């Protein structure tokens, strides 16, 4: 691999103008298509085949009036007043009359006729139902509805909006995200020692992200893509794009410190060595993200493939655009010779890494045990992991969705926001038994101690479908509500005996179903990822113990990251500093996503760190010194890459979208734990304990495996090298 990348890099440098031109042309073409030709971004996480989705499909087919999007208008009178005062009631009904005339509205309920008022008559709600699905309700319709309620607000009422059609679109580009990018630039400048060199990784990463994200938007013309998919592609594409360019540019600057090294030769060697690790590590990220398709969940597959495509672009840019741009700058990137000041010792490159490596390997067993115990302690909260999808309680406290949630909870109890929909298909029930079957079901549902109320049955036009609302006593995020859903579904056999089919639907039921589906997919996905890690690292390092150690370290990182996420988001710690509105179950697809992304990033650091160890071991056959050398040479760059990655991810923690917030937190914590605790601490300690055994491989397997050269061992020696130790650094 290294030899081919060396040849390719020489070509990219020689024809740098053409290479840069091709990428700019691609940027303009894909960017133009993504901006002008794109589909609608979805906000729902739907999974075909789950019970709640089957019910929703059935409603859309046979009871469209009950399947459309709903905006729930919630009214609250000032303390001490009521909504039933004649003037207030007239104001509300006037606004609802205007709402009924909005294009697409098929039904508007009247709270004074339906009894949708709290016990003290201070809080009430009206449902504005649209013909189209919730995701298809336009912003124009929402704005028109808001104007229709202006008279009620002017009368002193608080008016807030909830319902299925009020899900907020994911937005990025806030101050926190920009701060993350600025921090990344600072780390780059400190690592590379040059503002010009620091700007290059950021510049090339932005090119890749724009192409990737706008390409995803263009594909949304034909494929349903959630807003989370584009944000994830942006988040991961920017982080790996910066890191991959950093690895190559850092190696290039390291080699240019040798005054005899030609700039173009250095670029080719940097791409051949660090670029080989980039290609290998990038391939693991791509495969891991693409493996999300194995879950059988369409929105997660699209999410993974979108991010994988952006990572692929980042890899291609790293081995083509980066060397071309480096060729443009030529000698200007050569570090200036350091002249030690009088009375001060000259700073040795990698000195802190050398000191850290010697400290970690001095008592490796103690370091290993301490690190593992610490990670297991962080992972403890993961035992109580609960999965779900965020309700409006997780929306920003200043949002109308959160305010409507709080008002409904205050006026009607916490379970009102978790309303379930019992859907009964009655086509095959004998005509004389339909009423008794439905009445018996309603009685059985109401008898459950965790059910607050069951509405009267509402049939569709041909009475082939009957719908009832079931209000739990507990909120949508409560474990008791999840248990209730499972108990209510136990009534399905009774309905089936009569010839009917019972479904339980609604947003709360859908969130429970999605969480259950993802929990079932998790073991298979973990198995795929671990086996993939063992296979790829065996190919890269021609060892059995190195991959096994890497896989165990990866699992510890994931467990600690999930445990920390549960402690913060599910237990409710740090809610204030992180602007988390309320404690809630962890986003259902976050563990799967975290495993896929963190696997790729963990393998990045493993490859860059251990490849330097293997390179030194191949030359000296000294396993202990190889560990120290690997950390000393790679520690600074790996640490910088992890800090950059964490800064980019952490910038999304303060995003208003609760899903993006939790993903950003989990990835930032996971990267920091994996890089600094596992790769920079536990890996050197484990390698020191293993000694020569770390690099052992059965002969039959050694002969069977292809030789994947990611250290550049097959490259010709630099003819100008005079000092063997420096030659080793330049080539390796």
Secondary structure, DSSP 8 states (H G I E B T S, - for coil): -HHHHHHHHHHHHHTHHHHHHHHHHHHHHHHHHHHHS---EE-----TTSHHHHHHHHHHHH-GGGTS-EEEEEEE--TT--TTSHHHHHHHHHHHHHHHTSTTEEEE--HHHHT-B-TTSSEEEEEEEESS-GGG--HHHHHHHHHHTHHHHHTT-EEEEESGGG--------HHHHHHHHHHHHHHHHHHS-HHHHHHHHHHHHHHHHHHHHHHHHHTTTS-EEHHHHHHHHHHHHHHHHHHHHHHHHHHHHHHTSTTS-HHHHHHHHHHHHHHHHHHHHHHHHHHHHGGGGG--HHHHHHHHHHHHHHHHHHHHHHTHHHHHHHHHGGGGS-------TTS----TTHHHHHHHHHHHHTHHHHHHHHHHHHHHHHGGGGG--EE---GGGS-TTSHHHHHHHHHHHHH-GGGGG-EEEEEE-TTS-GGGHHHHHHHHHHHHHHSTTEEEE---EE-TTSSEEEEEEEESS-TT-HHHHHHHHHHGGGHHHHHHTT-EEEEESHHHHHHHHHHHHHHHHHHHHHHHHHHHHHHHHHHHS-SHHHHHHHHHHHHHHHHHHHHHIIIIIT-TTTTTTT--S---EETTHHHHHHHHHHHHHHHHHHHHHHHHHHHHHHH--HHHHHHHHHHHHHHHHHHHHHHHHHHHHTTTT-SSHHHHHHHHHHHHHHHIIIIIIIIIIHHHHHHHHGGGGG---HHHHHHS-----S-TTS---TT--SHHHHHHHH-
